[in-house]
Amino acid sequence: MLKFGRDVTDNPAGREFSRGAGRCREIQPEITAKTSLVGVIGHPVAHSLSPQMHNASFASRGLDFAYVAMDVAPEDLGEAVRGLAVLGFAGFNVTIPHKEEILRFLDDLDESAERPGAVNTVVVEGGRTRGYNTDGFGFVESCREAGVDLAGESVLVLGAGGAAAAIADAVVSAGASSVVIANRTPERAEILVRRLRKGHAGAKIVACGADDLYDACRRSRVLVNTTPLGMRQGDPMPLPEEVLEDRVVCDIVYRRGGETPLLSVARERGAAVVDGRTMLLYQGVEAQRLWTGVEPDVEAMRAVLEEGG
């Protein structure tokens, strides 16, 4: 019999989940015509740990849900969103490169997605799609778990995509004293800054390009990489190594088999680090609440990430 913190978890969904001796594993659920389907769409998604993470919690909670990863090319996004609603999916996550483009294919937007202009979670009810963003919540929770209080901090967010928008929005809401949006295309950073200022009147939010990145990092205490740099072997460092000392360095990228090069170098230089897997955990926790209305098993989800990451 499989054990998870207690003697055994058997449930109506026909699932068992086990964690022991530092390892965790999930027996594939019995999927029936009554199983509620959720998943993630992106391009690519082969690296995603979300299916294992969510299915572990569903198994532990005895929920008849199953989570799958679906690779959707940008040109197929609209058809995919309509198709998932027609097929009866309860909802789905959205990852790069679709977080901003998907807005025009949804029926409604929650405030959490409307302010940053980006969606990472969709709930489907009665055939209608409603977009949310749990990335900001996940980032703030990951910082809190690492002992980082964002109130009063100067923050630099590298990148101007959907994740950057959600994180910057959440950081301002958490009371950061200033936020710099840094992007290799300054015009894109400026567009995001203008959008964020509409939702946060009076907040100190500015943009900068690649030429000003070094100085902007020097003036900021919390540095956040939201670009894909670090996902692949051989990627260049997203932030200058010389500015990492005595700072808080956050990387939303996560890699199987250890930390990203950015976090490894930052740790060596005495910085506090916040790993992308913890953000993945907490954005997933909030997404699962939205889909199921049930409190997820956070520790079952964490165990999967610790083993798979």
C-alpha positions as protocol buffer text, in pm:
chain_id: "A"
residue {
  index: 1
  type: MET
  ca { x: 0 y: 0 z: 0 }
}
residue {
  index: 2
  type: LEU
  ca { x: 118 y: 351 z: -74 }
}
residue {
  index: 3
  type: LYS
  ca { x: 160 y: 597 z: 207 }
}
residue {
  index: 4
  type: PHE
  ca { x: 148 y: 976 z: 221 }
}
residue {
  index: 5
  type: GLY
  ca { x: 198 y: 1117 z: 569 }
}
residue {
  index: 6
  type: ARG
  ca { x: -62 y: 873 z: 697 }
}
residue {
  index: 7
  type: ASP
  ca { x: -143 y: 508 z: 630 }
}
residue {
  index: 8
  type: VAL
  ca { x: -294 y: 535 z: 283 }
}
residue {
  index: 9
  type: THR
  ca { x: -489 y: 770 z: 61 }
}
residue {
  index: 10
  type: ASP
  ca { x: -767 y: 592 z: -127 }
}
residue {
  index: 11
  type: ASN
  ca { x: -1041 y: 798 z: -281 }
}
residue {
  index: 12
  type: PRO
  ca { x: -1340 y: 792 z: -514 }
}
residue {
  index: 13
  type: ALA
  ca { x: -1129 y: 913 z: -805 }
}
residue {
  index: 14
  type: GLY
  ca { x: -931 y: 589 z: -792 }
}
residue {
  index: 15
  type: ARG
  ca { x: -601 y: 764 z: -714 }
}
residue {
  index: 16
  type: GLU
  ca { x: -318 y: 704 z: -475 }
}
residue {
  index: 17
  type: PHE
  ca { x: -29 y: 937 z: -406 }
}
residue {
  index: 18
  type: SER
  ca { x: 284 y: 845 z: -216 }
}
residue {
  index: 19
  type: ARG
  ca { x: 570 y: 1039 z: -65 }
}
residue {
  index: 20
  type: GLY
  ca { x: 842 y: 880 z: 140 }
}
residue {
  index: 21
  type: ALA
  ca { x: 1219 y: 850 z: 179 }
}
residue {
  index: 22
  type: GLY
  ca { x: 1254 y: 1182 z: -1 }
}
residue {
  index: 23
  type: ARG
  ca { x: 1066 y: 1063 z: -309 }
}
residue {
  index: 24
  type: CYS
  ca { x: 713 y: 1103 z: -437 }
}
residue {
  index: 25
  type: ARG
  ca { x: 521 y: 927 z: -708 }
}
residue {
  index: 26
  type: GLU
  ca { x: 169 y: 930 z: -840 }
}
residue {
  index: 27
  type: ILE
  ca { x: -34 y: 643 z: -975 }
}
residue {
  index: 28
  type: GLN
  ca { x: -216 y: 755 z: -1288 }
}
residue {
  index: 29
  type: PRO
  ca { x: -580 y: 835 z: -1213 }
}
residue {
  index: 30
  type: GLU
  ca { x: -868 y: 642 z: -1356 }
}
residue {
  index: 31
  type: ILE
  ca { x: -1007 y: 892 z: -1605 }
}
residue {
  index: 32
  type: THR
  ca { x: -1375 y: 845 z: -1681 }
}
residue {
  index: 33
  type: ALA
  ca { x: -1646 y: 1036 z: -1866 }
}
residue {
  index: 34
  type: LYS
  ca { x: -1708 y: 1224 z: -1538 }
}
residue {
  index: 35
  type: THR
  ca { x: -1348 y: 1341 z: -1487 }
}
residue {
  index: 36
  type: SER
  ca { x: -1305 y: 1719 z: -1501 }
}
residue {
  index: 37
  type: LEU
  ca { x: -1018 y: 1819 z: -1728 }
}
residue {
  index: 38
  type: VAL
  ca { x: -778 y: 2109 z: -1679 }
}
residue {
  index: 39
  type: GLY
  ca { x: -435 y: 2178 z: -1824 }
}
residue {
  index: 40
  type: VAL
  ca { x: -180 y: 2424 z: -1954 }
}
residue {
  index: 41
  type: ILE
  ca { x: -141 y: 2570 z: -2302 }
}
residue {
  index: 42
  type: GLY
  ca { x: 186 y: 2720 z: -2422 }
}
residue {
  index: 43
  type: HIS
  ca { x: 462 y: 2683 z: -2679 }
}
residue {
  index: 44
  type: PRO
  ca { x: 671 y: 2497 z: -2572 }
}
residue {
  index: 45
  type: VAL
  ca { x: 531 y: 2308 z: -2270 }
}
residue {
  index: 46
  type: ALA
  ca { x: 736 y: 1985 z: -2268 }
}
residue {
  index: 47
  type: HIS
  ca { x: 944 y: 2113 z: -1973 }
}
residue {
  index: 48
  type: SER
  ca { x: 642 y: 2192 z: -1755 }
}
residue {
  index: 49
  type: LEU
  ca { x: 613 y: 2039 z: -1408 }
}
residue {
  index: 50
  type: SER
  ca { x: 254 y: 2161 z: -1374 }
}
residue {
  index: 51
  type: PRO
  ca { x: 85 y: 1830 z: -1468 }
}
residue {
  index: 52
  type: GLN
  ca { x: 269 y: 1635 z: -1198 }
}
residue {
  index: 53
  type: MET
  ca { x: 218 y: 1915 z: -946 }
}
residue {
  index: 54
  type: HIS
  ca { x: -157 y: 1954 z: -994 }
}
residue {
  index: 55
  type: ASN
  ca { x: -233 y: 1584 z: -1033 }
}
residue {
  index: 56
  type: ALA
  ca { x: -54 y: 1514 z: -703 }
}
residue {
  index: 57
  type: SER
  ca { x: -289 y: 1752 z: -523 }
}
residue {
  index: 58
  type: PHE
  ca { x: -597 y: 1616 z: -701 }
}
residue {
  index: 59
  type: ALA
  ca { x: -493 y: 1265 z: -596 }
}
residue {
  index: 60
  type: SER
  ca { x: -435 y: 1364 z: -235 }
}
residue {
  index: 61
  type: ARG
  ca { x: -765 y: 1552 z: -211 }
}
residue {
  index: 62
  type: GLY
  ca { x: -966 y: 1279 z: -384 }
}
residue {
  index: 63
  type: LEU
  ca { x: -1079 y: 1512 z: -663 }
}
residue {
  index: 64
  type: ASP
  ca { x: -1190 y: 1363 z: -994 }
}
residue {
  index: 65
  type: PHE
  ca { x: -975 y: 1604 z: -1197 }
}
residue {
  index: 66
  type: ALA
  ca { x: -691 y: 1544 z: -1443 }
}
residue {
  index: 67
  type: TYR
  ca { x: -434 y: 1798 z: -1567 }
}
residue {
  index: 68
  type: VAL
  ca { x: -257 y: 1775 z: -1904 }
}
residue {
  index: 69
  type: ALA
  ca { x: -3 y: 1984 z: -2097 }
}
residue {
  index: 70
  type: MET
  ca { x: -96 y: 2099 z: -2449 }
}
residue {
  index: 71
  type: ASP
  ca { x: 145 y: 2258 z: -2694 }
}
residue {
  index: 72
  type: VAL
  ca { x: -43 y: 2528 z: -2886 }
}
residue {
  index: 73
  type: ALA
  ca { x: 127 y: 2729 z: -3159 }
}
residue {
  index: 74
  type: PRO
  ca { x: 56 y: 3104 z: -3157 }
}
residue {
  index: 75
  type: GLU
  ca { x: -144 y: 3091 z: -3480 }
}
residue {
  index: 76
  type: ASP
  ca { x: -376 y: 2826 z: -3328 }
}
residue {
  index: 77
  type: LEU
  ca { x: -449 y: 3006 z: -3000 }
}
residue {
  index: 78
  type: GLY
  ca { x: -801 y: 3126 z: -3078 }
}
residue {
  index: 79
  type: GLU
  ca { x: -913 y: 2785 z: -3201 }
}
residue {
  index: 80
  type: ALA
  ca { x: -756 y: 2617 z: -2898 }
}
residue {
  index: 81
  type: VAL
  ca { x: -939 y: 2843 z: -2650 }
}
residue {
  index: 82
  type: ARG
  ca { x: -1273 y: 2786 z: -2823 }
}
residue {
  index: 83
  type: GLY
  ca { x: -1202 y: 2414 z: -2849 }
}
residue {
  index: 84
  type: LEU
  ca { x: -1122 y: 2371 z: -2479 }
}
residue {
  index: 85
  type: ALA
  ca { x: -1447 y: 2546 z: -2386 }
}
residue {
  index: 86
  type: VAL
  ca { x: -1645 y: 2330 z: -2629 }
}
residue {
  index: 87
  type: LEU
  ca { x: -1477 y: 2013 z: -2501 }
}
residue {
  index: 88
  type: GLY
  ca { x: -1591 y: 2091 z: -2147 }
}
residue {
  index: 89
  type: PHE
  ca { x: -1259 y: 2172 z: -1980 }
}
residue {
  index: 90
  type: ALA
  ca { x: -1309 y: 2321 z: -1633 }
}
residue {
  index: 91
  type: GLY
  ca { x: -1021 y: 2560 z: -1698 }
}
residue {
  index: 92
  type: PHE
  ca { x: -659 y: 2585 z: -1799 }
}
residue {
  index: 93
  type: ASN
  ca { x: -332 y: 2765 z: -1736 }
}
residue {
  index: 94
  type: VAL
  ca { x: -167 y: 2988 z: -1995 }
}
residue {
  index: 95
  type: THR
  ca { x: 209 y: 3021 z: -2034 }
}
residue {
  index: 96
  type: ILE
  ca { x: 451 y: 3179 z: -2281 }
}
residue {
  index: 97
  type: PRO
  ca { x: 393 y: 3309 z: -2540 }
}
residue {
  index: 98
  type: HIS
  ca { x: 15 y: 3338 z: -2496 }
}
residue {
  index: 99
  type: LYS
  ca { x: -41 y: 3536 z: -2175 }
}
residue {
  index: 100
  type: GLU
  ca { x: -119 y: 3867 z: -2344 }
}
residue {
  index: 101
  type: GLU
  ca { x: -254 y: 3754 z: -2680 }
}
residue {
  index: 102
  type: ILE
  ca { x: -519 y: 3534 z: -2517 }
}
residue {
  index: 103
  type: LEU
  ca { x: -708 y: 3836 z: -2382 }
}
residue {
  index: 104
  type: ARG
  ca { x: -887 y: 3892 z: -2711 }
}
residue {
  index: 105
  type: PHE
  ca { x: -1023 y: 3535 z: -2715 }
}
residue {
  index: 106
  type: LEU
  ca { x: -1181 y: 3537 z: -2366 }
}
residue {
  index: 107
  type: ASP
  ca { x: -1535 y: 3634 z: -2266 }
}
residue {
  index: 108
  type: ASP
  ca { x: -1450 y: 3807 z: -1936 }
}
residue {
  index: 109
  type: LEU
  ca { x: -1150 y: 3927 z: -1735 }
}
residue {
  index: 110
  type: ASP
  ca { x: -1099 y: 3935 z: -1360 }
}
residue {
  index: 111
  type: GLU
  ca { x: -934 y: 4247 z: -1216 }
}
residue {
  index: 112
  type: SER
  ca { x: -621 y: 4042 z: -1147 }
}
residue {
  index: 113
  type: ALA
  ca { x: -578 y: 4001 z: -1525 }
}
residue {
  index: 114
  type: GLU
  ca { x: -727 y: 4329 z: -1642 }
}
residue {
  index: 115
  type: ARG
  ca { x: -478 y: 4555 z: -1459 }
}
residue {
  index: 116
  type: PRO
  ca { x: -158 y: 4394 z: -1590 }
}
residue {
  index: 117
  type: GLY
  ca { x: -316 y: 4301 z: -1923 }
}
residue {
  index: 118
  type: ALA
  ca { x: -209 y: 3937 z: -1896 }
}
residue {
  index: 119
  type: VAL
  ca { x: -374 y: 3603 z: -1815 }
}
residue {
  index: 120
  type: ASN
  ca { x: -222 y: 3285 z: -1677 }
}
residue {
  index: 121
  type: THR
  ca { x: -538 y: 3107 z: -1557 }
}
residue {
  index: 122
  type: VAL
  ca { x: -874 y: 3059 z: -1726 }
}
residue {
  index: 123
  type: VAL
  ca { x: -1193 y: 2930 z: -1564 }
}
residue {
  index: 124
  type: VAL
  ca { x: -1462 y: 2786 z: -1793 }
}
residue {
  index: 125
  type: GLU
  ca { x: -1820 y: 2795 z: -1666 }
}
residue {
  index: 126
  type: GLY
  ca { x: -2127 y: 2738 z: -1880 }
}
residue {
  index: 127
  type: GLY
  ca { x: -1912 y: 2752 z: -2191 }
}
residue {
  index: 128
  type: ARG
  ca { x: -1786 y: 3103 z: -2105 }
}
residue {
  index: 129
  type: THR
  ca { x: -1418 y: 3175 z: -2040 }
}
residue {
  index: 130
  type: ARG
  ca { x: -1298 y: 3412 z: -1767 }
}
residue {
  index: 131
  type: GLY
  ca { x: -931 y: 3510 z: -1738 }
}
residue {
  index: 132
  type: TYR
  ca { x: -741 y: 3553 z: -1412 }
}
residue {
  index: 133
  type: ASN
  ca { x: -379 y: 3611 z: -1324 }
}
residue {
  index: 134
  type: THR
  ca { x: -228 y: 3420 z: -1031 }
}
residue {
  index: 135
  type: ASP
  ca { x: 136 y: 3490 z: -1123 }
}
residue {
  index: 136
  type: GLY
  ca { x: 152 y: 3801 z: -907 }
}
residue {
  index: 137
  type: PHE
  ca { x: 6 y: 3616 z: -608 }
}
residue {
  index: 138
  type: GLY
  ca { x: 253 y: 3333 z: -664 }
}
residue {
  index: 139
  type: PHE
  ca { x: 549 y: 3571 z: -677 }
}
residue {
  index: 140
  type: VAL
  ca { x: 456 y: 3760 z: -360 }
}
residue {
  index: 141
  type: GLU
  ca { x: 396 y: 3433 z: -173 }
}
residue {
  index: 142
  type: SER
  ca { x: 730 y: 3292 z: -289 }
}
residue {
  index: 143
  type: CYS
  ca { x: 905 y: 3604 z: -162 }
}
residue {
  index: 144
  type: ARG
  ca { x: 721 y: 3585 z: 169 }
}
residue {
  index: 145
  type: GLU
  ca { x: 824 y: 3222 z: 213 }
}
residue {
  index: 146
  type: ALA
  ca { x: 1187 y: 3323 z: 148 }
}
residue {
  index: 147
  type: GLY
  ca { x: 1161 y: 3592 z: 417 }
}
residue {
  index: 148
  type: VAL
  ca { x: 1148 y: 3883 z: 170 }
}
residue {
  index: 149
  type: ASP
  ca { x: 909 y: 4167 z: 253 }
}
residue {
  index: 150
  type: LEU
  ca { x: 852 y: 4375 z: -61 }
}
residue {
  index: 151
  type: ALA
  ca { x: 705 y: 4674 z: 123 }
}
residue {
  index: 152
  type: GLY
  ca { x: 933 y: 4975 z: 84 }
}
residue {
  index: 153
  type: GLU
  ca { x: 1172 y: 4794 z: -150 }
}
residue {
  index: 154
  type: SER
  ca { x: 1313 y: 4920 z: -481 }
}
residue {
  index: 155
  type: VAL
  ca { x: 1245 y: 4651 z: -741 }
}
residue {
  index: 156
  type: LEU
  ca { x: 1376 y: 4594 z: -1092 }
}
residue {
  index: 157
  type: VAL
  ca { x: 1173 y: 4364 z: -1318 }
}
residue {
  index: 158
  type: LEU
  ca { x: 1362 y: 4238 z: -1622 }
}
residue {
  index: 159
  type: GLY
  ca { x: 1123 y: 4174 z: -1910 }
}
residue {
  index: 160
  type: ALA
  ca { x: 799 y: 4328 z: -2028 }
}
residue {
  index: 161
  type: GLY
  ca { x: 583 y: 4026 z: -2110 }
}
residue {
  index: 162
  type: GLY
  ca { x: 281 y: 3879 z: -1934 }
}
residue {
  index: 163
  type: ALA
  ca { x: 467 y: 3747 z: -1630 }
}
residue {
  index: 164
  type: ALA
  ca { x: 653 y: 4076 z: -1587 }
}
residue {
  index: 165
  type: ALA
  ca { x: 326 y: 4267 z: -1601 }
}
residue {
  index: 166
  type: ALA
  ca { x: 162 y: 4050 z: -1334 }
}
residue {
  index: 167
  type: ILE
  ca { x: 466 y: 4056 z: -1106 }
}
residue {
  index: 168
  type: ALA
  ca { x: 513 y: 4433 z: -1137 }
}
residue {
  index: 169
  type: ASP
  ca { x: 144 y: 4486 z: -1061 }
}
residue {
  index: 170
  type: ALA
  ca { x: 165 y: 4265 z: -752 }
}
residue {
  index: 171
  type: VAL
  ca { x: 490 y: 4426 z: -634 }
}
residue {
  index: 172
  type: VAL
  ca { x: 335 y: 4773 z: -647 }
}
residue {
  index: 173
  type: SER
  ca { x: 28 y: 4643 z: -461 }
}
residue {
  index: 174
  type: ALA
  ca { x: 260 y: 4492 z: -198 }
}
residue {
  index: 175
  type: GLY
  ca { x: 399 y: 4838 z: -124 }
}
residue {
  index: 176
  type: ALA
  ca { x: 726 y: 4856 z: -314 }
}
residue {
  index: 177
  type: SER
  ca { x: 874 y: 5207 z: -307 }
}
residue {
  index: 178
  type: SER
  ca { x: 967 y: 5198 z: -677 }
}
residue {
  index: 179
  type: VAL
  ca { x: 955 y: 4961 z: -975 }
}
residue {
  index: 180
  type: VAL
  ca { x: 1176 y: 4970 z: -1283 }
}
residue {
  index: 181
  type: ILE
  ca { x: 1063 y: 4776 z: -1590 }
}
residue {
  index: 182
  type: ALA
  ca { x: 1378 y: 4690 z: -1788 }
}
residue {
  index: 183
  type: ASN
  ca { x: 1357 y: 4554 z: -2140 }
}
residue {
  index: 184
  type: ARG
  ca { x: 1587 y: 4533 z: -2440 }
}
residue {
  index: 185
  type: THR
  ca { x: 1310 y: 4711 z: -2634 }
}
residue {
  index: 186
  type: PRO
  ca { x: 1250 y: 5028 z: -2429 }
}
residue {
  index: 187
  type: GLU
  ca { x: 928 y: 5105 z: -2616 }
}
residue {
  index: 188
  type: ARG
  ca { x: 771 y: 4782 z: -2489 }
}
residue {
  index: 189
  type: ALA
  ca { x: 874 y: 4865 z: -2133 }
}
residue {
  index: 190
  type: GLU
  ca { x: 715 y: 5209 z: -2171 }
}
residue {
  index: 191
  type: ILE
  ca { x: 386 y: 5056 z: -2287 }
}
residue {
  index: 192
  type: LEU
  ca { x: 377 y: 4834 z: -1977 }
}
residue {
  index: 193
  type: VAL
  ca { x: 465 y: 5127 z: -1750 }
}
residue {
  index: 194
  type: ARG
  ca { x: 176 y: 5334 z: -1889 }
}
residue {
  index: 195
  type: ARG
  ca { x: -66 y: 5044 z: -1838 }
}
residue {
  index: 196
  type: LEU
  ca { x: 46 y: 4989 z: -1479 }
}
residue {
  index: 197
  type: ARG
  ca { x: 24 y: 5358 z: -1392 }
}
residue {
  index: 198
  type: LYS
  ca { x: -344 y: 5355 z: -1486 }
}
residue {
  index: 199
  type: GLY
  ca { x: -413 y: 5100 z: -1215 }
}
residue {
  index: 200
  type: HIS
  ca { x: -172 y: 5247 z: -959 }
}
residue {
  index: 201
  type: ALA
  ca { x: -206 y: 5624 z: -958 }
}
residue {
  index: 202
  type: GLY
  ca { x: 92 y: 5794 z: -796 }
}
residue {
  index: 203
  type: ALA
  ca { x: 312 y: 5485 z: -791 }
}
residue {
  index: 204
  type: LYS
  ca { x: 675 y: 5529 z: -894 }
}
residue {
  index: 205
  type: ILE
  ca { x: 702 y: 5304 z: -1201 }
}
residue {
  index: 206
  type: VAL
  ca { x: 960 y: 5377 z: -1471 }
}
residue {
  index: 207
  type: ALA
  ca { x: 1106 y: 5206 z: -1778 }
}
residue {
  index: 208
  type: CYS
  ca { x: 1462 y: 5152 z: -1894 }
}
residue {
  index: 209
  type: GLY
  ca { x: 1640 y: 4989 z: -2187 }
}
residue {
  index: 210
  type: ALA
  ca { x: 1946 y: 4766 z: -2211 }
}
residue {
  index: 211
  type: ASP
  ca { x: 2187 y: 5062 z: -2205 }
}
residue {
  index: 212
  type: ASP
  ca { x: 2065 y: 5167 z: -1860 }
}
residue {
  index: 213
  type: LEU
  ca { x: 2026 y: 4819 z: -1711 }
}
residue {
  index: 214
  type: TYR
  ca { x: 2349 y: 4818 z: -1509 }
}
residue {
  index: 215
  type: ASP
  ca { x: 2275 y: 5149 z: -1337 }
}
residue {
  index: 216
  type: ALA
  ca { x: 1911 y: 5054 z: -1279 }
}
residue {
  index: 217
  type: CYS
  ca { x: 2024 y: 4731 z: -1110 }
}
residue {
  index: 218
  type: ARG
  ca { x: 2264 y: 4927 z: -889 }
}
residue {
  index: 219
  type: ARG
  ca { x: 1975 y: 5146 z: -771 }
}
residue {
  index: 220
  type: SER
  ca { x: 1744 y: 4851 z: -697 }
}
residue {
  index: 221
  type: ARG
  ca { x: 1761 y: 4603 z: -410 }
}
residue {
  index: 222
  type: VAL
  ca { x: 1528 y: 4335 z: -547 }
}
residue {
  index: 223
  type: LEU
  ca { x: 1608 y: 4204 z: -898 }
}
residue {
  index: 224
  type: VAL
  ca { x: 1357 y: 3985 z: -1080 }
}
residue {
  index: 225
  type: ASN
  ca { x: 1422 y: 3796 z: -1404 }
}
residue {
  index: 226
  type: THR
  ca { x: 1099 y: 3727 z: -1594 }
}
residue {
  index: 227
  type: THR
  ca { x: 1265 y: 3654 z: -1931 }
}
residue {
  index: 228
  type: PRO
  ca { x: 1321 y: 3296 z: -2057 }
}
residue {
  index: 229
  type: LEU
  ca { x: 1699 y: 3338 z: -2025 }
}
residue {
  index: 230
  type: GLY
  ca { x: 1834 y: 3053 z: -1816 }
}
residue {
  index: 231
  type: MET
  ca { x: 1581 y: 2800 z: -1939 }
}
residue {
  index: 232
  type: ARG
  ca { x: 1826 y: 2651 z: -2190 }
}
residue {
  index: 233
  type: GLN
  ca { x: 2184 y: 2539 z: -2148 }
}
residue {
  index: 234
  type: GLY
  ca { x: 2422 y: 2807 z: -2271 }
}
residue {
  index: 235
  type: ASP
  ca { x: 2185 y: 3102 z: -2230 }
}
residue {
  index: 236
  type: PRO
  ca { x: 2360 y: 3427 z: -2140 }
}
residue {
  index: 237
  type: MET
  ca { x: 2316 y: 3567 z: -1790 }
}
residue {
  index: 238
  type: PRO
  ca { x: 2005 y: 3786 z: -1784 }
}
residue {
  index: 239
  type: LEU
  ca { x: 2154 y: 4029 z: -1529 }
}
residue {
  index: 240
  type: PRO
  ca { x: 2510 y: 4158 z: -1485 }
}
residue {
  index: 241
  type: GLU
  ca { x: 2699 y: 3941 z: -1235 }
}
residue {
  index: 242
  type: GLU
  ca { x: 2866 y: 4245 z: -1076 }
}
residue {
  index: 243
  type: VAL
  ca { x: 2535 y: 4383 z: -945 }
}
residue {
  index: 244
  type: LEU
  ca { x: 2409 y: 4070 z: -767 }
}
residue {
  index: 245
  type: GLU
  ca { x: 2600 y: 4107 z: -441 }
}
residue {
  index: 246
  type: ASP
  ca { x: 2393 y: 4184 z: -127 }
}
residue {
  index: 247
  type: ARG
  ca { x: 2065 y: 4189 z: -316 }
}
residue {
  index: 248
  type: VAL
  ca { x: 1752 y: 3979 z: -340 }
}
residue {
  index: 249
  type: VAL
  ca { x: 1763 y: 3796 z: -675 }
}
residue {
  index: 250
  type: CYS
  ca { x: 1448 y: 3627 z: -804 }
}
residue {
  index: 251
  type: ASP
  ca { x: 1426 y: 3408 z: -1114 }
}
residue {
  index: 252
  type: ILE
  ca { x: 1088 y: 3288 z: -1237 }
}
residue {
  index: 253
  type: VAL
  ca { x: 1267 y: 3042 z: -1467 }
}
residue {
  index: 254
  type: TYR
  ca { x: 1309 y: 2696 z: -1318 }
}
residue {
  index: 255
  type: ARG
  ca { x: 1526 y: 2411 z: -1439 }
}
residue {
  index: 256
  type: ARG
  ca { x: 1516 y: 2041 z: -1374 }
}
residue {
  index: 257
  type: GLY
  ca { x: 1818 y: 1931 z: -1178 }
}
residue {
  index: 258
  type: GLY
  ca { x: 1898 y: 2246 z: -985 }
}
residue {
  index: 259
  type: GLU
  ca { x: 1905 y: 2623 z: -978 }
}
residue {
  index: 260
  type: THR
  ca { x: 1939 y: 2847 z: -1279 }
}
residue {
  index: 261
  type: PRO
  ca { x: 2287 y: 2992 z: -1339 }
}
residue {
  index: 262
  type: LEU
  ca { x: 2157 y: 3334 z: -1228 }
}
residue {
  index: 263
  type: LEU
  ca { x: 2055 y: 3206 z: -885 }
}
residue {
  index: 264
  type: SER
  ca { x: 2373 y: 3000 z: -844 }
}
residue {
  index: 265
  type: VAL
  ca { x: 2594 y: 3303 z: -911 }
}
residue {
  index: 266
  type: ALA
  ca { x: 2376 y: 3526 z: -695 }
}
residue {
  index: 267
  type: ARG
  ca { x: 2400 y: 3282 z: -403 }
}
residue {
  index: 268
  type: GLU
  ca { x: 2779 y: 3268 z: -442 }
}
residue {
  index: 269
  type: ARG
  ca { x: 2787 y: 3648 z: -421 }
}
residue {
  index: 270
  type: GLY
  ca { x: 2590 y: 3654 z: -98 }
}
residue {
  index: 271
  type: ALA
  ca { x: 2249 y: 3746 z: -236 }
}
residue {
  index: 272
  type: ALA
  ca { x: 1922 y: 3613 z: -101 }
}
residue {
  index: 273
  type: VAL
  ca { x: 1753 y: 3410 z: -377 }
}
residue {
  index: 274
  type: VAL
  ca { x: 1393 y: 3325 z: -464 }
}
residue {
  index: 275
  type: ASP
  ca { x: 1353 y: 3021 z: -690 }
}
residue {
  index: 276
  type: GLY
  ca { x: 1100 y: 3003 z: -973 }
}
residue {
  index: 277
  type: ARG
  ca { x: 966 y: 2669 z: -852 }
}
residue {
  index: 278
  type: THR
  ca { x: 820 y: 2835 z: -544 }
}
residue {
  index: 279
  type: MET
  ca { x: 638 y: 3090 z: -759 }
}
residue {
  index: 280
  type: LEU
  ca { x: 516 y: 2802 z: -978 }
}
residue {
  index: 281
  type: LEU
  ca { x: 387 y: 2630 z: -665 }
}
residue {
  index: 282
  type: TYR
  ca { x: 185 y: 2922 z: -531 }
}
residue {
  index: 283
  type: GLN
  ca { x: 43 y: 3043 z: -862 }
}
residue {
  index: 284
  type: GLY
  ca { x: -71 y: 2684 z: -909 }
}
residue {
  index: 285
  type: VAL
  ca { x: -226 y: 2672 z: -563 }
}
residue {
  index: 286
  type: GLU
  ca { x: -436 y: 2979 z: -642 }
}
residue {
  index: 287
  type: ALA
  ca { x: -531 y: 2846 z: -987 }
}
residue {
  index: 288
  type: GLN
  ca { x: -644 y: 2516 z: -839 }
}
residue {
  index: 289
  type: ARG
  ca { x: -861 y: 2699 z: -585 }
}
residue {
  index: 290
  type: LEU
  ca { x: -1033 y: 2879 z: -873 }
}
residue {
  index: 291
  type: TRP
  ca { x: -1101 y: 2556 z: -1066 }
}
residue {
  index: 292
  type: THR
  ca { x: -1213 y: 2332 z: -780 }
}
residue {
  index: 293
  type: GLY
  ca { x: -1325 y: 2550 z: -489 }
}
residue {
  index: 294
  type: VAL
  ca { x: -1121 y: 2316 z: -267 }
}
residue {
  index: 295
  type: GLU
  ca { x: -806 y: 2403 z: -74 }
}
residue {
  index: 296
  type: PRO
  ca { x: -515 y: 2231 z: -258 }
}
residue {
  index: 297
  type: ASP
  ca { x: -263 y: 2002 z: -88 }
}
residue {
  index: 298
  type: VAL
  ca { x: 30 y: 2243 z: -95 }
}
residue {
  index: 299
  type: GLU
  ca { x: 278 y: 1994 z: 48 }
}
residue {
  index: 300
  type: ALA
  ca { x: 192 y: 1726 z: -209 }
}
residue {
  index: 301
  type: MET
  ca { x: 248 y: 1984 z: -482 }
}
residue {
  index: 302
  type: ARG
  ca { x: 574 y: 2098 z: -324 }
}
residue {
  index: 303
  type: ALA
  ca { x: 702 y: 1739 z: -296 }
}
residue {
  index: 304
  type: VAL
  ca { x: 658 y: 1688 z: -671 }
}
residue {
  index: 305
  type: LEU
  ca { x: 846 y: 2009 z: -750 }
}
residue {
  index: 306
  type: GLU
  ca { x: 1130 y: 1920 z: -517 }
}
residue {
  index: 307
  type: GLU
  ca { x: 1171 y: 1580 z: -679 }
}
residue {
  index: 308
  type: GLY
  ca { x: 1105 y: 1681 z: -1038 }
}
residue {
  index: 309
  type: GLY
  ca { x: 1298 y: 2008 z: -1022 }
}
